[in-house]
C-alpha cells in the first residue's frame, strides 16, 4: 500500500513539474521551441494541449528532409498543417528549406508562396542530392515565382543549388524585393536565358558563385547595379562566355572577395571596387592579374587589409603592384596553397631596388600574416624583404604547413634577417 502511495506521489510531482513548464509565457516557450529542429518542435505537441498551438506559431521554420524516406508523408503533412493553419497576420521571420531528395516542385513553390503571404523576412533555399557520387542539383525542383508575386518584406534571400526556368527570372524576382539587403546565389542553374541582373538600391551584401553550373554553350551576362553594396563575394566565373558588367561604383564597400578569372570582367570589377576597405583575391583572380601586365591597377585609397590566396603560381608581379596601389594598407595576409615556383629572378629585382618599395611599407603596414608557410626560398625572401622595408611593422605571424619539429631551420633563418622596425615581433604557429 505504501508503495502504491509512493508511486502516486512521484506521478503527482511529475504532473506539477509539467504544469510549471506549461505555465511559462508563450514568448519563453517559443524561444525553447525555436532552438529545436522543425521535426522536434512538432513532436512537442504530444506533451499537452498547452504545447500544441505553439509549434504552429514558430517565428522561424527550418525545414530539412535529411531523414529516412519512410517518414516523408508525416513530414510533408506537418509542414502543410503549420503553413495552412497559421493565422494570416502572424509573420514568419525566417523560412529555410533544405532538401537532399527529389520533391514535388508544386509543393515547394506552394510552401514558398505561403511564406510570402506571411511576410517572410529571411528566405533560404538549398536543393542538393546527397547520395554517393558527384553532387548535383535536384532537377525536378524548379523554383518558379510568378511575376505578380511581391516580396515586399523580404530582407535576406539565399539560394543554393536552386534551378530556375531562366536567368532573367532571377532578375525579375529581385525587382519585386524592394527592401532586400542580403542576396546569395551559389551553385545555381537556369534552363535558359542570357542575362542575370542583380539590381537593388537597398542591397548591402551580395554573394555570387558558380562551379560549372553554367552550361558550356551558354553566353551569360551578369549585371550588378547595387550602389549601396557593403560586402561583395563573387567567384568561380572563369569562362569567356560569362561577362560581368557593373553599372554602379560601390562607394560604401567595406569587404570584397574576388575569384574571377576572366580579365575584362575582372578589370571592370576592380574599376568599381576601389573604395573597398578589406579585399581578398583568390587564385583565379591572382592568375588573371599576373597575366595582365598591361593593366594599370586603380589606387585603393581606403584599403587597410589585403589577403592573397596564392595557388601554384607566383604572385610576385601582382604583389608589388597591389602594395603600390594601396598606400594606407595596414594588414597583409598571404596564404600559400602549395609550394610556390622558384621565381628568385623576379623577386631579386624587387629586393635590390629600394626605389620600388611601396609607400605603405614605410608608413602604414603594421601586420603581416603568412599562412601555410613551407619555408621555400621564395617565401623566405619575401619575409626578408618585408622585414627590411617595413619601417612601422609591429608583427609578423608565420603559420607553418610542416610539423613544428621540422621548422627549426626556417625559424633560425627568419630570426637572422635584419629589421627596419625595432618593435616588430615575430610569432610562429603550427
Order of alpha helices (4+ residues) and beta strands (2+ residues): alpha-alpha-alpha-alpha-beta-alpha-beta-alpha-beta-beta-beta-beta-alpha-beta-beta-beta-beta-beta-beta-beta-beta-alpha-beta-alpha-beta-alpha-beta-alpha-alpha-beta-alpha-beta-alpha-beta
